[in-house]
């Protein structure tokens, strides 16, 4: 394997998501190229071995400094949840756990983060927010994947004899599942405004330097959306969440949560529905719409409502973005 092939492999592992690992990789690759050009194969091999050891030390470091005893206990629980989420993504056919990659809408492949990469991102500030959530639940979200492919893969009938699971679902007729490809679906908004939303499309996120194609969240994981969010407009909930340091859920995130519920045999949001505050669809209505989700009969359903609307059975789950 030459240096260029090694660089591509390292990028696909997601190691570039760790700043210290990225710096070590860049330094080592520069030295390897110099040795390669000089025909010094022994030095190249030695540098590769040293890089492997250095990355192992960096990524296996315990946790960020400053975490409380309670935060460390939460972190140990998230390590268990990480393994469960990987099993769930595999069991619904989203990934092959032995090679956990997805194909993004940009036709690039993105490898899921390892626990060693994720755990270094739990800062004291993030853990302080996470401690305020109801039943904090870790989600691994294949953000770069086509929304349509993601949902249809999870919900498709699996081949006879397969041990893969199925998540029954449907949607309101006028929600276009290709809206993430067309640029009509926006996340990370500061407000729901067609010309000044402050958010980004999926393709814009994937074009950012170091884009990883996956997102890791901890979310409110109770059976239903928090009761104190019911009857509130998406406009008001977004403003309140942002002021307190929280995000909401995307359509991709809620399907990850519902796959977890199927694995538990306990669907989420069976009684009330949840605004998906990070899924702003600009192609419908005067101001666009915000997606929401819940169960209708035996199927999880995607629906939409104007951001100024409200319902006594519609609330929202908070999220903390870890990575």
N, C-alpha and C positions, 0 to 999 in steps of 0.2 A: 504494500500500500504506500503510494507516494504521499508527499505532504499535502497536496491539494485534496486528495481523497480523504486523508485524515481530517483535514479541516471541515470538509462537508459532513463527515460522520459525526464530529464533535458538535457541529451546529445542530444536527438533527436530534442529538440526545437532549437538547435543552440546557446544556451546561452553560451556554452563553447567558442564561437568565440570572446567573449568580455573578455579581460584579468581580469578586476576587478570582473566581474560576475563569472568567473571560479574560482578565488581565494575565493570568498564568498561561492560558492557551495562546494568546497573542504573542507573548514573549517567547514561548517555546517554539511556536511555528516559525517565527522570524529566524531564530537560531537554526532550526532544522533546514530551512530553505538555503541558508548560507552554507551549511555543511553539505547539503545535497548538491548544490552547484559546484562545490569543491570536490565532489566525488568521495566524500568521507562517510561511507555507509555506516561504519562502526559508531561514529559520533551521532548520526541520525538515530540509530537504534537506542543509544544510551539516553539521548534527550527524550525519546518516546517513553522509555521506562521511567525516567524521572518525572515526566509530566503526569503519567498514570498515578504515580505515588502521591504527587502534589495534589492532584484533583481528588484523590481519595481522602487526603487529610482535610481539604477544604470542605468537601460536600458531606463528610461524616462528622464534622464538628457538631457538638451537642445542640445547643440552641443559642439564640441571641442573649446577650447579657441583660440582666435587670428584670427577668421574669419572676413573678411572685410564686410562692408555693402553689397557690390556687391555679395560676396560669400554667405552671408545669404539669399539674394534674390534668387540666384541659388538653394540653398538648399530647399527653400520653393517650388520652381518649381519641384524639384526632388521628393518631397513628393507626389505631385499630380501624377507625372509620375509613381511612385511606384504602386499606386493603379491601374493605367491603365495597367501596365505590368502584374500585378497579374490577372486582368480581362482577358487579352489576353491569358495568359498561360492556364487559365481555359477554355476559349472559343474555343481553339484549342485542348482541351482534354489532355494537358500535365499534369495538376494537377486538383485536386478538391479543389477549393479555401477554402472550409470549413476545409480541412485537407491537406494542400499543401505539400505533400511528393512525392518524386520520389524514384525509386529503382535503385541503382547504379549497375555498371557492376560487383561489388564485392558482389552483392546480399544483401547489407545493404540498409536500408531506410534513406533518408536524407530530413529533413524538410527545406523548404524555409525560408530565413531570414525574420524577421519582420522589419518594418521601424525603430523601436526603436534601433534595433541592427545595421542596416546599417548606420544610420545618425551619429553615433559616430565615424565612420571610415573616414569621410570627413575632413581630416587634411588641414591646410593652404597650405601645399606643394602640395597636390593633387588638391585642388581647384585652385591653380595657374596654373597647367597644364590644368585642365578642362576648364578654362576661355579662353584658346587658341583654343579650338575645334570649329568646325562649327556646330551651332545648337546643343549644347550638349544634348545627349539623353541617358537616363538611360536604361540599359538592365539587366534583371535577367536571368541568363543562367544556366540551369540544367546540369552542366559540368559532373557530375558523371554518368548520364544516358547514356545508350547505344546510340551511334550516330544513328544507324539504327532504333532503336525503337523510338527515339525522332523525327527524320525526317518523318518516316512512320506514326507515330501517328498524327503529324500535317497535313500530306498530305492525310490521309485516308478518304474515303467516310464515313460520319457519318450516324448512323442509321436514318431511315425515321422518320420525326417528331422531330429530334434533333435540338437544336439551336446552335450546335457546328459548328465552321468554318473549312474550308479546305484550305490548302496552296498547290496549284498545283506545282509539282516539277519533275525534272528528273536529271540524272547524266550521265557523260561520262561512257561508259561501263566498263572501267578497274579501276574505283575507287571502292574499296571494302569498303562498309559501316561498316564492322566488323573490320576494321583496328585499331580502338581504343581498341578493345578487344585483338587483336593479338600483339599489341605493335608496330605496324608499323607507327602509327600516333603520332607525337610528337609536343608538344607546348612549349612555353617559350624558344625557341632556341636563342643562341647568334650568331649562323651562321648556314648556311645550309650545313652541312658536315656529312656524314654518320657515321663517327667514333668519331667526336668531335663537336657535335651540341650543347652540354650544356643544352639540354632541358629535358623534362620529359614526359613519357607516362601517359595516364589517370590512369592506375592502380597504377603507382608510386605516382601520386598526391593523390589518395585515401588512400594510405598506410601511408602517412605522419601523424604525431601526430596531432590530432585535425582537421583532414580533414572534411570539411563541405559539400562536394558534390555539392555545388552551387558556382557560381562566379557572382560578381556584377561589371559591367563596366559602364563607361560613354564614349560614342563614338561620332565621327563625325556623325551627324544625318541629313546632307543635302540630297536633293533628289538624288544626284549623288556623287561619290567619289570626294574628293577635286581635283580641276583641276591641281594644281601644283604637283600632284603625278602621273599624266598620263605619259606614255611612259618610265617609270622607271622600272628597274629590281627589282625583289624581294630582291636580295642580297643587292642592294643599299638602298632600302627603309627600310629594317630591320636595317641596320647599322645606317641610319639617325634617325629613330624612337628611337632606343635604346639610342643613344647619347643625344637625347633631352628629354628622360624620358618617352616616349610613348611606348605602345604596339600596336599590330594590332588586327585583329579579328580572332576568331576560326570559324570553320564550325558551331558549336553550336550557337555562338553569331550572325552570320549573319542570321541564321534562326529565332532567336528571333527578330532581326531587321525587317526581312521580314514579320513576323507575325504582328508586329506593323504596317507595311505598309498596309497589307491587312485590318487591322481594320480601318485604315484611308481611305481606298479606293485609296491608292497612293503607288504603288510599288516603292521600292528603286532600284537604279541602272538599270533603264529601258534602258538607252542609253549606258552608259559605264559599265565596269565590275570592280570588286574589288578583288585584291589579298587578300587571307586569310592568313596573314603572320604568324599566330600562329597555322596553320595546315600544318605541314611538313610531307609529306607522303614518307617514305623511301623505299617503296616496288616497285617503278617504276623508270626506268631511271638510268643512271650512277650515278648521284648525288642525286637521289630522285626528287620529285616534290613538288611544293607548290600549294595548292588548291586555286581556285578562283571561283567567283560566279557572276551571273547576270541573266538577263531574256532572254529567247528565246521564242518568241511568247507569249503565255499565261502562261508559266511555268518558275519558278525560277530554275536555273540549276547549278549544281556543276561540275566544270571542273578542269583541272590541267595543269601546265606548269612548265618547268624547271626553277629554280631560277635565271638563267642567261639570260632568255628570256625577251622580252618586247613587248608592243603593244601600239599604240596611243590611244586605247580605254580601257586600263587596268591601274588602279591606286590602291590606298589603303586608307582605313579609319584608323584613329588613335584611340587608346583607352587609357583610364586611369583605371587601376584596383583599385576598391574601397575596395573590400573584396573577 
